[in-house]
């Protein structure tokens, strides 16, 4: 069991649906991250929150909307997705974004399929 | 732009063999390099983190080395076991501006240890 919990584990949604992914960390970390993992591609950083403030948006389409209400919780709101958005979405946390020698701790991901 | 390459993409070895996984990166201005393990359908588990001032790190049967000037790292696994079967990813941390640090991942090496 990791210190980072993601729900749901699997999600199938149509292109017109609205859904949200949830991430919760119990490690006392202050930085949280969303990554996208597609087949045969490296992990892609999507968003970073440091002390609840968004510090990175890696040119992510607006159909992905992150929310970080506190340092322990991170959401990814999804709407009008495309089939190419199907992927494993991973949440991670670390001590703080500036603590570059602090390892990342990952959740088990949400496997998203867009039909 | 930093690029991380892992060779080979897949590796199959008999149980008990010692093996080496390779990682190379294009920009040597890194703060650290991390090796992760990913089991099918799961998130990433941090194995070793080598700071830029270090040459190697060891944990149990794992030894990771870093040659920053040549842009290379190796992960050595001694006496491999079937439980070591997983995908191994390396990632480098570099400064991305405005007080932010970003990890760049390789695509991973899928290791299969045959009993």
Interface residues (C-beta under 8 A of the other chain):
Chain A: X2 X4 X6 X40 X41 X42 X43 X45 X48 X55 X56 X90 X92 X97 X98 X100 X101 X103 X104 X105 X106 X107 X108 X109 X111
Chain B: X4 X31 X32 X34 X36 X41 X42 X43 X44 X45 X46 X49 X51 X89 X91 X93 X96 X98 X99 X100 X101 X102 X103 X104 X105 X106 X107
